[in-house]
Amino acid sequence: MENIKLNERLLTAVPYVRTGKRLADIGTDHGYLPIYLLLENKISSAIAADINRGPLEKADDNIKKFGLESRIGTVLCDGLSGITSAEVDDIAIFGMGGELIMKIIDEAPWVKDNTKRLILQPMTHPEKLRKYLANNGFNIIGESLSIDRGKIYQTICTEFDGTIRKFDNITLLYGEYILKNGGELLVEQMYIDSKKLLRKIEGKKAGGEDVSYENELLVNIKKYIER
């Protein structure tokens, strides 16, 4: 049977999912990612979870369409609340803000286990998510960029090792691996962020607020672009 087509945003998860493992796809929407991975023989089984019944019903329909009912279970739950450590190995959390991803991880302490892998795609505040991971003993082992419908997304792959880490502000925003690999998408995102920072600086200055963080980040971004 012909596989479904994943958009560029979802495709960035694929290299980070370990072969033969059991996947939990949190916020699964249509269930495309676990279906794709099973049809490619990348994973052994999956749980597709969503907090909303509508998307989960769509996922169920797609799972049945591809005859994968015995290998993909669906769970109506908030984050990882309906899933246990014994059921999954790799966990994908896409399509949510960085702060919500932090909350989901925080409420599932069992993911602090070096046999688990988290594949995350924050829609907002990647810098807050990276800081949270660094402060909670998670080691980022891979990162990548993608563009879909004109918006640039960051994907972060991380595993728990218990070591607390510290990063500078530009690494928190873009990630060590993304900064190393560079590329046009990174520079494009930096230009977008520079404009946002300038507007933020103007607003904060008008309100008499401290802008040292924004100024430092702006200087570091400019150095990267001009190097």
N, C-alpha and C positions, 0 to 999 in steps of 0.2 A: 504494500500500500504506500502511495506517495505521502511523504511527510508534510507537515504544515510548515509554513514559512514564518520564521521569527523576524521581527524588526531588529535593527542594529542595536537598539537598547537592550533587548532581551538576549541577543546573541552573545553579549559580553559575559554573560554568566557561564556559558558552556565550557570554556577552557578551564574554569576553576572547579567545576563539579568533578569529583573523583569517580573514576570508572568502577562500576559494580556496587556503588554505595546506594543507600536509601535517602531520598530527597524529601525535604519538607519545603513546599513553596507557599510562603506566607503572603497573603494578598494576591491570590492566584489569578483572580479575574476570570479569564476564559479557560484557564488551565493549559495554555499553550506551551509553557516551558516544560512541565513534566511530561506532557505528551510527546513533544519533540525529542526529549532526552531518552525516553523509552523506545521510541521508534528508531532512534540511532544506536540502540543497545549500549547507551552510556551508563544507565543506572539500572538497579535491579527492581526497584519499586518506588512509589512516591505517595506522599500525602499532600493534597491540594487543599489549602485552608483559606478561608475568607471570613471577615466579620459580617458581610452582607449576604443575605440569602439569594438575591438576584444574580450576582456574578457566579456564585457557587452552582446555581442551577444551570447557568450557561456552561460552566466547566463540566458538570455532569453530562450534559448533552454531548459535548465534544468528546469526552472520554468514551461514552457509549458508541459514538460515531466511528471511533478508531478501534473499538473492541478491546479496550484496556481496563474494563471494570475490575478485573481480578488483580490488577497491578497498581492501580491508582485509587486510593480512598479519598473521600472528601470529608472535610470537617468544618462545621460552622462554629467559629470561635474567634475570640479577640487575641490577636498575636499568636503566641505559642501556648496559650492556656489550655487548649484541647489536645495537646500533643505531649508525649512523654519521651524521655531520653532513650528508652529502649526501642523506640519505633524508627528513629532517623539517625543519619550520620551527617549529612550536609544540609544546610538550611539557607534558602534564598529568601531575602526580604527586599523586594523591589517596589517602586511606586509609592513610597511614603517619605515623609520628611525625616531629616536626621534625628530630630528630637523624639519622634515617635518610635523610630528604630531603637534608640537608646532605651526607651521605656519598655519595649518588647523584650529586649535582652535582659534588662534589669529584673523583669518579672519572671524570668525563666533561668534561675541560677544554675540549672543543670547544663547550660551551654558552656559554662566555665570548665571545660573538659578537653584535654588535648586530643581526644579522638574525634571531636566535632569540628566542623568547618562552617564558617559563616560567610555568605556571599551577599554583599549589601550594596544597594544603589540608592543613596539618599537624594531625594528630589530637592531638598533644601539643607542648608547648614552642614556641609560635609566637614567643616572645620570643627564643629561641636562634636560630631560623631567620632572623628579621629582622636580628639582629646579624651573623650569618654573611653574609647578602646585603649588608648595609651595608659590612662589612669587605672584601668581595671584589668591589666595583665594580658591584653590581647595583642598578639604580634601580627602586624599586617604583612602578608606574604606576597601580595600581588595587587595591582591596580591598573585600570585602563579607562580610556575615554571613548565615548561614542556620541554620535549625533543622530537625532530622530526628530523629524518635523521642525528643524531649525533650532532645537534646543540641545545643548551639550550636557551629557550625563557622565558622572563618575561611578565606576564600579570598584568596590573594595573587597578583597578576599582576606579573611583573618582567622587565626586559630589561637586558642588560649595557651599561654605558657607560664603565666603568673608573674612575668617580669613587668615592672612599671617603667614606662618610657616617657621622655620629654622631647617635644619637637618645637622648632621655631614657627612663627605665625604663617609663613608661606608654605611650609611643609604640611601644617595642619589643614590649610585651605586646599592644596592640590595633591598632596601625597608624595612620598619619596620616589616611588616608582614612576609616577606620571612626570615629575620634574626631571628625572633621569632620561626618560624616553622622549620627552619634548613633543615636537610635532606641531602641525598647523592648528589642530583643534585646541591645544593648550594655549598657544599664543592668542587665538581668537577669544578664548574664554578670559584670558588675562586682560585683553582690551575691554571686554564687556564689564569685567569686575572693576577695572580702573575708573571707568565712567561712573559706576555706582558709588565707588569710594569717594570720588570728587564731590558728587552730590551730597553724600552723607557728611563729608567734612564741612561743606558749606552750611548744611542744616544744623550740625552740632555747634559750629562756631557761632552761628546766630543765636543759639540758645545758651551760649556760654559754657558749653560742655568740653571736656578734654578730648582731643583728637589725636593723641600720641600714637595709639594703636593703629588707626587708619593711615596716618602719615608714614609710619614705619613699614606697613604692609605695602603701601603705594610705592615707596622707595625700592623695596625688595622686588616687586613685580617689574618695575622699570628696569632694574639691573638685569633681571632674567631676560627680558625682551631684547635688551640692547647688547647682551653679551656675544 
